[in-house]
Structures are given as C-alpha cells and as structure tokens.
Amino acid sequence: MQRVRAHALTVSLDGFLAGPGQSKETPLGVGGGDLHDWAWATRSMRLLHGLEGGEEGVDNEWASRHDDGIGASIMGRNMFGPIRGPWQGDDWTGWWGDKPPFHHPVYILTHHPRPSIEMEGGTSFHFVTTGVEEALERARAAARGQDVRISGGAETVQQYLSRRLIDEMHFVIAPVFLGDGARLFEGLSRLQDSYECVERVAGERALHVRLRRVH
C-alpha cells in the first residue's frame, strides 16, 4: 500500500527545522547545519555523497533507510534554493550539483512556473504552482506504487500535516538549541489525536522517533 512519509526530519531541542537567516551561504540558516551532524557522521550518508568512512550503529541504520521504498519526493521552494520571486533564468538547479541524490521525480511547490529539469542519475525536478494536493497527486502517480516522501522544509511539512496527509513520520531530535528559525510545529494543533508514537530509539548522536497516523 502506497504511503506518504517523512523521513529523517531533524529538529532541534527547541523545535526548529532550520536556523534563522537562510541564504545561499547558509542554506539551513545560521546554526542549522549543526542539526545534521548526526547524519554526516554515518557511513550511509557519507557514502550517499561520495565520501569515505563514517560510523556504523543506530544512527547509521536509520540514515540508510532514507530512500527505502521511495518513488517520488515533494519539497518546498526554500529547500530547492534561496531564490525568491520569479525565477531569474534557469541557471539554478538545486543545492546538489549535476547529480542530485534523489534518483526519482521531485515535485517542488512554488508560486512561479518553470519548465521541468532532467538531471543526471535519474532525478527530475518538476515545479507545481497549483497547490499541495495537486503536487501529491502527481507524485503518487510518478511513484508507481512506491511511497511518496515529504522532504521539507518546515512550511511544506506543516501544510501536509495540517491536512493529515502524512501517513508516517520519522523525526530525529538533535541535541542542539537554535533559538530562532523555522519552527516545525508552528500553527498545528491536536496532532496527538491523529498520530501515535510507534517507535523511539536512542542513537549515538540523536534520538529517533517514528509516528504513524491513526485516522
């Protein structure tokens, strides 16, 4: 059965998914990069980005599941890049270089249309201006029975959560305080009535929590 999932959404102890002041120089905001120290320490994440070494263990096991059963992803424009307003040409193709690590169709929520981009390694970027439900419908079809991943950022996750469209979520709680930035659960209420915790595991550098929608 096809599911809508969020995997490895890393939040600070004070609930932020990214720090303040996101820009081309600081894509995760000031201090936001510290959230993902747990992931970059793992063998799986380093291998995904062509790096050697890395730690085994609980964190690595969770990091290795990043693409398990995923056939398409959805992300917000902020996650795709720092450009605001109308697109300034077609030069910007994301943070990930010529061969992004997705290897499947990625649907980007935006108010400004842009032609799709075919990248190396099977990744394609498609720009959706007609809302979160249209993006999900297109992603479901493209995934061909596999799961759809809601990648981020915070506002995108909030939109899908507020509509109770996410079936399962894996949160990583990193031992970091950011103080300001993109707060993940801003404006959401009664989530505990719709989701139950089905797993929580302490890793070497972070805490992993898995939630499942109950209705």
PyRosetta script that sets phi, psi and omega in degrees:
from pyrosetta import init, pose_from_sequence

init()
pose = pose_from_sequence("MQRVRAHALTVSLDGFLAGPGQSKETPLGVGGGDLHDWAWATRSMRLLHGLEGGEEGVDNEWASRHDDGIGASIMGRNMFGPIRGPWQGDDWTGWWGDKPPFHHPVYILTHHPRPSIEMEGGTSFHFVTTGVEEALERARAAARGQDVRISGGAETVQQYLSRRLIDEMHFVIAPVFLGDGARLFEGLSRLQDSYECVERVAGERALHVRLRRVH")
pose.set_psi(1, 128.4)
pose.set_omega(1, -178.7)
pose.set_phi(2, -69.0)
pose.set_psi(2, 134.5)
pose.set_omega(2, -179.8)
pose.set_phi(3, -121.9)
pose.set_psi(3, 160.3)
pose.set_omega(3, 170.0)
pose.set_phi(4, -107.0)
pose.set_psi(4, 122.0)
pose.set_omega(4, -170.7)
pose.set_phi(5, -130.0)
pose.set_psi(5, 153.9)
pose.set_omega(5, 166.5)
pose.set_phi(6, -120.9)
pose.set_psi(6, 132.4)
pose.set_omega(6, -177.2)
pose.set_phi(7, -127.9)
pose.set_psi(7, 135.7)
pose.set_omega(7, 175.4)
pose.set_phi(8, 58.7)
pose.set_psi(8, 38.9)
pose.set_omega(8, 172.0)
pose.set_phi(9, -74.5)
pose.set_psi(9, 108.6)
pose.set_omega(9, -172.7)
pose.set_phi(10, -95.5)
pose.set_psi(10, 124.2)
pose.set_omega(10, -178.7)
pose.set_phi(11, -120.6)
pose.set_psi(11, 150.9)
pose.set_omega(11, 176.5)
pose.set_phi(12, -76.8)
pose.set_psi(12, 170.6)
pose.set_omega(12, 177.8)
pose.set_phi(13, -62.2)
pose.set_psi(13, -27.2)
pose.set_omega(13, 178.0)
pose.set_phi(14, -99.3)
pose.set_psi(14, 17.3)
pose.set_omega(14, 166.0)
pose.set_phi(15, 89.2)
pose.set_psi(15, 16.7)
pose.set_omega(15, -178.2)
pose.set_phi(16, -100.6)
pose.set_psi(16, 139.9)
pose.set_omega(16, 177.7)
pose.set_phi(17, -92.2)
pose.set_psi(17, -18.3)
pose.set_omega(17, 176.8)
pose.set_phi(18, -154.7)
pose.set_psi(18, 158.3)
pose.set_omega(18, 179.1)
pose.set_phi(19, -84.7)
pose.set_psi(19, 178.4)
pose.set_omega(19, 179.1)
pose.set_phi(20, -76.5)
pose.set_psi(20, 160.1)
pose.set_omega(20, 173.3)
pose.set_phi(21, 72.0)
pose.set_psi(21, 44.2)
pose.set_omega(21, 177.5)
pose.set_phi(22, -64.9)
pose.set_psi(22, 135.7)
pose.set_omega(22, -179.0)
pose.set_phi(23, -157.6)
pose.set_psi(23, -179.9)
pose.set_omega(23, 177.9)
pose.set_phi(24, -62.3)
pose.set_psi(24, -33.2)
pose.set_omega(24, -179.7)
pose.set_phi(25, -80.3)
pose.set_psi(25, -30.9)
pose.set_omega(25, 179.9)
pose.set_phi(26, -128.8)
pose.set_psi(26, 76.7)
pose.set_omega(26, -174.1)
pose.set_phi(27, -61.8)
pose.set_psi(27, -24.9)
pose.set_omega(27, 177.9)
pose.set_phi(28, -104.4)
pose.set_psi(28, 15.2)
pose.set_omega(28, -179.1)
pose.set_phi(29, 79.2)
pose.set_psi(29, 169.6)
pose.set_omega(29, -179.3)
pose.set_phi(30, -64.6)
pose.set_psi(30, 120.4)
pose.set_omega(30, -179.8)
pose.set_phi(31, 83.0)
pose.set_psi(31, -10.0)
pose.set_omega(31, -175.5)
pose.set_phi(32, -65.4)
pose.set_psi(32, -28.8)
pose.set_omega(32, 179.4)
pose.set_phi(33, -61.9)
pose.set_psi(33, -27.0)
pose.set_omega(33, -179.7)
pose.set_phi(34, -64.9)
pose.set_psi(34, -23.6)
pose.set_omega(34, 179.1)
pose.set_phi(35, -57.9)
pose.set_psi(35, -33.1)
pose.set_omega(35, -169.7)
pose.set_phi(36, -102.8)
pose.set_psi(36, 16.3)
pose.set_omega(36, 175.4)
pose.set_phi(37, -57.9)
pose.set_psi(37, -36.2)
pose.set_omega(37, -180.0)
pose.set_phi(38, -59.6)
pose.set_psi(38, -41.1)
pose.set_omega(38, -176.4)
pose.set_phi(39, -73.1)
pose.set_psi(39, -44.3)
pose.set_omega(39, -177.6)
pose.set_phi(40, -67.3)
pose.set_psi(40, -16.8)
pose.set_omega(40, 177.0)
pose.set_phi(41, -80.5)
pose.set_psi(41, -13.6)
pose.set_omega(41, -174.8)
pose.set_phi(42, -86.0)
pose.set_psi(42, 152.2)
pose.set_omega(42, 177.2)
pose.set_phi(43, -64.0)
pose.set_psi(43, -39.6)
pose.set_omega(43, -177.5)
pose.set_phi(44, -63.0)
pose.set_psi(44, -45.4)
pose.set_omega(44, -179.0)
pose.set_phi(45, -67.6)
pose.set_psi(45, -40.8)
pose.set_omega(45, 179.6)
pose.set_phi(46, -65.4)
pose.set_psi(46, -39.9)
pose.set_omega(46, 178.1)
pose.set_phi(47, -64.4)
pose.set_psi(47, -39.2)
pose.set_omega(47, 179.3)
pose.set_phi(48, -58.7)
pose.set_psi(48, -32.0)
pose.set_omega(48, -178.3)
pose.set_phi(49, -104.9)
pose.set_psi(49, 19.5)
pose.set_omega(49, 173.9)
pose.set_phi(50, 74.4)
pose.set_psi(50, 23.9)
pose.set_omega(50, -179.2)
pose.set_phi(51, -106.9)
pose.set_psi(51, 154.7)
pose.set_omega(51, 179.9)
pose.set_phi(52, -93.7)
pose.set_psi(52, 167.0)
pose.set_omega(52, 174.3)
pose.set_phi(53, 77.2)
pose.set_psi(53, -161.7)
pose.set_omega(53, -179.1)
pose.set_phi(54, 111.6)
pose.set_psi(54, 159.3)
pose.set_omega(54, -175.6)
pose.set_phi(55, -91.8)
pose.set_psi(55, 147.4)
pose.set_omega(55, 169.2)
pose.set_phi(56, -91.0)
pose.set_psi(56, -178.4)
pose.set_omega(56, 175.9)
pose.set_phi(57, 117.2)
pose.set_psi(57, -163.5)
pose.set_omega(57, -174.5)
pose.set_phi(58, -64.4)
pose.set_psi(58, -49.0)
pose.set_omega(58, 179.9)
pose.set_phi(59, -58.8)
pose.set_psi(59, -41.4)
pose.set_omega(59, -180.0)
pose.set_phi(60, -64.1)
pose.set_psi(60, -38.4)
pose.set_omega(60, 179.2)
pose.set_phi(61, -61.5)
pose.set_psi(61, -43.4)
pose.set_omega(61, 178.9)
pose.set_phi(62, -69.1)
pose.set_psi(62, -40.6)
pose.set_omega(62, 179.5)
pose.set_phi(63, -62.1)
pose.set_psi(63, -34.0)
pose.set_omega(63, -176.9)
pose.set_phi(64, -69.2)
pose.set_psi(64, -16.2)
pose.set_omega(64, -179.3)
pose.set_phi(65, -87.0)
pose.set_psi(65, 5.5)
pose.set_omega(65, -171.4)
pose.set_phi(66, -52.1)
pose.set_psi(66, -41.3)
pose.set_omega(66, -176.0)
pose.set_phi(67, -110.7)
pose.set_psi(67, 6.9)
pose.set_omega(67, -177.1)
pose.set_phi(68, -59.6)
pose.set_psi(68, 118.2)
pose.set_omega(68, 174.8)
pose.set_phi(69, 71.1)
pose.set_psi(69, 12.7)
pose.set_omega(69, -177.8)
pose.set_phi(70, -92.9)
pose.set_psi(70, 127.6)
pose.set_omega(70, 178.8)
pose.set_phi(71, -110.6)
pose.set_psi(71, -14.4)
pose.set_omega(71, 178.7)
pose.set_phi(72, -163.2)
pose.set_psi(72, 156.1)
pose.set_omega(72, 179.9)
pose.set_phi(73, -129.6)
pose.set_psi(73, 157.7)
pose.set_omega(73, 174.5)
pose.set_phi(74, -127.2)
pose.set_psi(74, 135.8)
pose.set_omega(74, 175.7)
pose.set_phi(75, -143.0)
pose.set_psi(75, 161.9)
pose.set_omega(75, 175.6)
pose.set_phi(76, -84.0)
pose.set_psi(76, 164.9)
pose.set_omega(76, -179.3)
pose.set_phi(77, -63.2)
pose.set_psi(77, -35.5)
pose.set_omega(77, 179.0)
pose.set_phi(78, -60.0)
pose.set_psi(78, -34.9)
pose.set_omega(78, 179.1)
pose.set_phi(79, -73.2)
pose.set_psi(79, -32.5)
pose.set_omega(79, 179.6)
pose.set_phi(80, -71.9)
pose.set_psi(80, -34.3)
pose.set_omega(80, -178.6)
pose.set_phi(81, -179.2)
pose.set_psi(81, 172.0)
pose.set_omega(81, -174.6)
pose.set_phi(82, -89.4)
pose.set_psi(82, 0.6)
pose.set_omega(82, -174.9)
pose.set_phi(83, -76.3)
pose.set_psi(83, 134.8)
pose.set_omega(83, 178.1)
pose.set_phi(84, -116.6)
pose.set_psi(84, 156.7)
pose.set_omega(84, 179.6)
pose.set_phi(85, 73.8)
pose.set_psi(85, -162.5)
pose.set_omega(85, 179.4)
pose.set_phi(86, -57.4)
pose.set_psi(86, 147.1)
pose.set_omega(86, 179.7)
pose.set_phi(87, -65.0)
pose.set_psi(87, 134.3)
pose.set_omega(87, 179.1)
pose.set_phi(88, -94.8)
pose.set_psi(88, 76.4)
pose.set_omega(88, -175.9)
pose.set_phi(89, 78.5)
pose.set_psi(89, -171.5)
pose.set_omega(89, -175.9)
pose.set_phi(90, -112.8)
pose.set_psi(90, 19.8)
pose.set_omega(90, -176.0)
pose.set_phi(91, -69.8)
pose.set_psi(91, -37.7)
pose.set_omega(91, -175.3)
pose.set_phi(92, -79.4)
pose.set_psi(92, 121.8)
pose.set_omega(92, 179.9)
pose.set_phi(93, -125.3)
pose.set_psi(93, 28.6)
pose.set_omega(93, 176.9)
pose.set_phi(94, 101.2)
pose.set_psi(94, 172.6)
pose.set_omega(94, -176.1)
pose.set_phi(95, -79.3)
pose.set_psi(95, -9.3)
pose.set_omega(95, -159.4)
pose.set_phi(96, -102.3)
pose.set_psi(96, 7.8)
pose.set_omega(96, 178.9)
pose.set_phi(97, 80.6)
pose.set_psi(97, -165.2)
pose.set_omega(97, -174.4)
pose.set_phi(98, -73.1)
pose.set_psi(98, -21.0)
pose.set_omega(98, -177.2)
pose.set_phi(99, -128.0)
pose.set_psi(99, 81.6)
pose.set_omega(99, -178.4)
pose.set_phi(100, -63.5)
pose.set_psi(100, 157.0)
pose.set_omega(100, -173.5)
pose.set_phi(101, -85.3)
pose.set_psi(101, 18.3)
pose.set_omega(101, -176.0)
pose.set_phi(102, -90.0)
pose.set_psi(102, -49.1)
pose.set_omega(102, 177.5)
pose.set_phi(103, 64.3)
pose.set_psi(103, 29.7)
pose.set_omega(103, 175.5)
pose.set_phi(104, -160.5)
pose.set_psi(104, 173.9)
pose.set_omega(104, 179.5)
pose.set_phi(105, -66.8)
pose.set_psi(105, 138.6)
pose.set_omega(105, 178.2)
pose.set_phi(106, -123.8)
pose.set_psi(106, 127.2)
pose.set_omega(106, -177.9)
pose.set_phi(107, -106.0)
pose.set_psi(107, 125.2)
pose.set_omega(107, -172.7)
pose.set_phi(108, -111.0)
pose.set_psi(108, 123.0)
pose.set_omega(108, 178.9)
pose.set_phi(109, -77.5)
pose.set_psi(109, 126.9)
pose.set_omega(109, -178.2)
pose.set_phi(110, -155.5)
pose.set_psi(110, 159.8)
pose.set_omega(110, 173.4)
pose.set_phi(111, -94.0)
pose.set_psi(111, -4.0)
pose.set_omega(111, -172.8)
pose.set_phi(112, -123.7)
pose.set_psi(112, 118.9)
pose.set_omega(112, -176.4)
pose.set_phi(113, -64.9)
pose.set_psi(113, 153.0)
pose.set_omega(113, 177.9)
pose.set_phi(114, -160.8)
pose.set_psi(114, 142.6)
pose.set_omega(114, 178.7)
pose.set_phi(115, -62.9)
pose.set_psi(115, 151.8)
pose.set_omega(115, 176.7)
pose.set_phi(116, -62.7)
pose.set_psi(116, 155.6)
pose.set_omega(116, -178.5)
pose.set_phi(117, -124.3)
pose.set_psi(117, 126.6)
pose.set_omega(117, 174.9)
pose.set_phi(118, -98.0)
pose.set_psi(118, 123.7)
pose.set_omega(118, -178.1)
pose.set_phi(119, -110.8)
pose.set_psi(119, 169.7)
pose.set_omega(119, 176.3)
pose.set_phi(120, -67.8)
pose.set_psi(120, 152.7)
pose.set_omega(120, 174.2)
pose.set_phi(121, 80.3)
pose.set_psi(121, 11.1)
pose.set_omega(121, 175.3)
pose.set_phi(122, 94.1)
pose.set_psi(122, -3.5)
pose.set_omega(122, 176.9)
pose.set_phi(123, -79.8)
pose.set_psi(123, 135.5)
pose.set_omega(123, 171.1)
pose.set_phi(124, -132.2)
pose.set_psi(124, 138.1)
pose.set_omega(124, 178.8)
pose.set_phi(125, -105.5)
pose.set_psi(125, 129.1)
pose.set_omega(125, -179.3)
pose.set_phi(126, -126.4)
pose.set_psi(126, 134.1)
pose.set_omega(126, -171.0)
pose.set_phi(127, -105.3)
pose.set_psi(127, 120.1)
pose.set_omega(127, -172.2)
pose.set_phi(128, -110.6)
pose.set_psi(128, 121.2)
pose.set_omega(128, -179.0)
pose.set_phi(129, -107.1)
pose.set_psi(129, 4.1)
pose.set_omega(129, -171.9)
pose.set_phi(130, -108.8)
pose.set_psi(130, 16.6)
pose.set_omega(130, 170.5)
pose.set_phi(131, 105.7)
pose.set_psi(131, 169.6)
pose.set_omega(131, -172.1)
pose.set_phi(132, -69.4)
pose.set_psi(132, -34.0)
pose.set_omega(132, -178.1)
pose.set_phi(133, -73.4)
pose.set_psi(133, -37.0)
pose.set_omega(133, 175.2)
pose.set_phi(134, -64.6)
pose.set_psi(134, -41.3)
pose.set_omega(134, 177.9)
pose.set_phi(135, -61.3)
pose.set_psi(135, -41.1)
pose.set_omega(135, 179.9)
pose.set_phi(136, -67.3)
pose.set_psi(136, -40.0)
pose.set_omega(136, 178.8)
pose.set_phi(137, -61.5)
pose.set_psi(137, -44.1)
pose.set_omega(137, 179.5)
pose.set_phi(138, -67.4)
pose.set_psi(138, -40.0)
pose.set_omega(138, 180.0)
pose.set_phi(139, -66.2)
pose.set_psi(139, -40.6)
pose.set_omega(139, 177.5)
pose.set_phi(140, -58.0)
pose.set_psi(140, -45.8)
pose.set_omega(140, -179.1)
pose.set_phi(141, -64.3)
pose.set_psi(141, -43.0)
pose.set_omega(141, -178.4)
pose.set_phi(142, -67.8)
pose.set_psi(142, -29.1)
pose.set_omega(142, -177.1)
pose.set_phi(143, -73.1)
pose.set_psi(143, -16.6)
pose.set_omega(143, 175.3)
pose.set_phi(144, 52.9)
pose.set_psi(144, 51.1)
pose.set_omega(144, 176.1)
pose.set_phi(145, 92.2)
pose.set_psi(145, -17.8)
pose.set_omega(145, 175.4)
pose.set_phi(146, -80.1)
pose.set_psi(146, 174.0)
pose.set_omega(146, -177.4)
pose.set_phi(147, -75.7)
pose.set_psi(147, 157.4)
pose.set_omega(147, 173.6)
pose.set_phi(148, -106.3)
pose.set_psi(148, 132.0)
pose.set_omega(148, -180.0)
pose.set_phi(149, -102.5)
pose.set_psi(149, 130.6)
pose.set_omega(149, 170.5)
pose.set_phi(150, -92.3)
pose.set_psi(150, 109.3)
pose.set_omega(150, -169.8)
pose.set_phi(151, -85.9)
pose.set_psi(151, -32.7)
pose.set_omega(151, -175.0)
pose.set_phi(152, 133.7)
pose.set_psi(152, -174.7)
pose.set_omega(152, -4.0)
pose.set_phi(153, -78.1)
pose.set_psi(153, -155.4)
pose.set_omega(153, -171.1)
pose.set_phi(154, -58.6)
pose.set_psi(154, -44.7)
pose.set_omega(154, -177.2)
pose.set_phi(155, -64.3)
pose.set_psi(155, -38.7)
pose.set_omega(155, 178.8)
pose.set_phi(156, -65.0)
pose.set_psi(156, -45.7)
pose.set_omega(156, 177.5)
pose.set_phi(157, -60.4)
pose.set_psi(157, -41.8)
pose.set_omega(157, 179.9)
pose.set_phi(158, -59.6)
pose.set_psi(158, -42.5)
pose.set_omega(158, -178.2)
pose.set_phi(159, -62.8)
pose.set_psi(159, -41.2)
pose.set_omega(159, 179.3)
pose.set_phi(160, -74.9)
pose.set_psi(160, -35.5)
pose.set_omega(160, 177.2)
pose.set_phi(161, -66.2)
pose.set_psi(161, -40.9)
pose.set_omega(161, -177.6)
pose.set_phi(162, -63.9)
pose.set_psi(162, -24.9)
pose.set_omega(162, 177.6)
pose.set_phi(163, -95.5)
pose.set_psi(163, 3.4)
pose.set_omega(163, -178.8)
pose.set_phi(164, 54.8)
pose.set_psi(164, 42.3)
pose.set_omega(164, -178.2)
pose.set_phi(165, -97.9)
pose.set_psi(165, -6.6)
pose.set_omega(165, 179.3)
pose.set_phi(166, -94.9)
pose.set_psi(166, 125.2)
pose.set_omega(166, -177.9)
pose.set_phi(167, -83.0)
pose.set_psi(167, -35.7)
pose.set_omega(167, -175.6)
pose.set_phi(168, -148.7)
pose.set_psi(168, 142.6)
pose.set_omega(168, -178.8)
pose.set_phi(169, -134.6)
pose.set_psi(169, 137.5)
pose.set_omega(169, 171.9)
pose.set_phi(170, -113.6)
pose.set_psi(170, 112.1)
pose.set_omega(170, 176.4)
pose.set_phi(171, -102.2)
pose.set_psi(171, 142.4)
pose.set_omega(171, 173.0)
pose.set_phi(172, -115.1)
pose.set_psi(172, 121.0)
pose.set_omega(172, 179.9)
pose.set_phi(173, -99.1)
pose.set_psi(173, 110.6)
pose.set_omega(173, -176.6)
pose.set_phi(174, -92.8)
pose.set_psi(174, 144.3)
pose.set_omega(174, -179.1)
pose.set_phi(175, -78.0)
pose.set_psi(175, 63.5)
pose.set_omega(175, -175.4)
pose.set_phi(176, -137.5)
pose.set_psi(176, 138.3)
pose.set_omega(176, 170.2)
pose.set_phi(177, -105.2)
pose.set_psi(177, 130.8)
pose.set_omega(177, 177.0)
pose.set_phi(178, -106.3)
pose.set_psi(178, -31.2)
pose.set_omega(178, 176.1)
pose.set_phi(179, 83.3)
pose.set_psi(179, -27.5)
pose.set_omega(179, -178.1)
pose.set_phi(180, -162.6)
pose.set_psi(180, 166.5)
pose.set_omega(180, 177.9)
pose.set_phi(181, 132.8)
pose.set_psi(181, -145.4)
pose.set_omega(181, -178.8)
pose.set_phi(182, -94.8)
pose.set_psi(182, 104.6)
pose.set_omega(182, -177.4)
pose.set_phi(183, -83.4)
pose.set_psi(183, 126.2)
pose.set_omega(183, -170.9)
pose.set_phi(184, -67.1)
pose.set_psi(184, -43.1)
pose.set_omega(184, -171.6)
pose.set_phi(185, -100.6)
pose.set_psi(185, 20.5)
pose.set_omega(185, 179.1)
pose.set_phi(186, -61.4)
pose.set_psi(186, 127.9)
pose.set_omega(186, 174.2)
pose.set_phi(187, 79.4)
pose.set_psi(187, 1.6)
pose.set_omega(187, 179.8)
pose.set_phi(188, -98.5)
pose.set_psi(188, 143.3)
pose.set_omega(188, 179.8)
pose.set_phi(189, -139.1)
pose.set_psi(189, 156.1)
pose.set_omega(189, 175.5)
pose.set_phi(190, 59.2)
pose.set_psi(190, 26.9)
pose.set_omega(190, 178.7)
pose.set_phi(191, -63.5)
pose.set_psi(191, -34.3)
pose.set_omega(191, -176.4)
pose.set_phi(192, -67.8)
pose.set_psi(192, -16.6)
pose.set_omega(192, 175.3)
pose.set_phi(193, -77.0)
pose.set_psi(193, -19.7)
pose.set_omega(193, -176.3)
pose.set_phi(194, -108.4)
pose.set_psi(194, -15.6)
pose.set_omega(194, -176.7)
pose.set_phi(195, -130.8)
pose.set_psi(195, 144.0)
pose.set_omega(195, 175.4)
pose.set_phi(196, -122.8)
pose.set_psi(196, 148.0)
pose.set_omega(196, 176.9)
pose.set_phi(197, -79.9)
pose.set_psi(197, 122.2)
pose.set_omega(197, -179.1)
pose.set_phi(198, -109.9)
pose.set_psi(198, -10.3)
pose.set_omega(198, 178.9)
pose.set_phi(199, -163.1)
pose.set_psi(199, 140.5)
pose.set_omega(199, 171.2)
pose.set_phi(200, -146.2)
pose.set_psi(200, 129.1)
pose.set_omega(200, -173.3)
pose.set_phi(201, -138.0)
pose.set_psi(201, 132.5)
pose.set_omega(201, 175.4)
pose.set_phi(202, -84.7)
pose.set_psi(202, 122.7)
pose.set_omega(202, 174.4)
pose.set_phi(203, -92.6)
pose.set_psi(203, -172.7)
pose.set_omega(203, -179.1)
pose.set_phi(204, -70.8)
pose.set_psi(204, -31.3)
pose.set_omega(204, -174.9)
pose.set_phi(205, -128.9)
pose.set_psi(205, -3.5)
pose.set_omega(205, -176.4)
pose.set_phi(206, -159.1)
pose.set_psi(206, 168.5)
pose.set_omega(206, 177.5)
pose.set_phi(207, -106.7)
pose.set_psi(207, 132.5)
pose.set_omega(207, -178.3)
pose.set_phi(208, -107.6)
pose.set_psi(208, 129.0)
pose.set_omega(208, -177.8)
pose.set_phi(209, -129.9)
pose.set_psi(209, 128.9)
pose.set_omega(209, 179.2)
pose.set_phi(210, -115.3)
pose.set_psi(210, 127.7)
pose.set_omega(210, -179.6)
pose.set_phi(211, -116.2)
pose.set_psi(211, 147.7)
pose.set_omega(211, 179.2)
pose.set_phi(212, -131.5)
pose.set_psi(212, 138.7)
pose.set_omega(212, 179.9)
pose.set_phi(213, -71.1)
pose.set_psi(213, 134.1)
pose.set_omega(213, -178.5)
pose.set_phi(214, -102.1)
pose.set_psi(214, -18.7)
pose.set_omega(214, 174.7)
pose.set_phi(215, -164.3)
pose.dump_pdb("model.pdb")
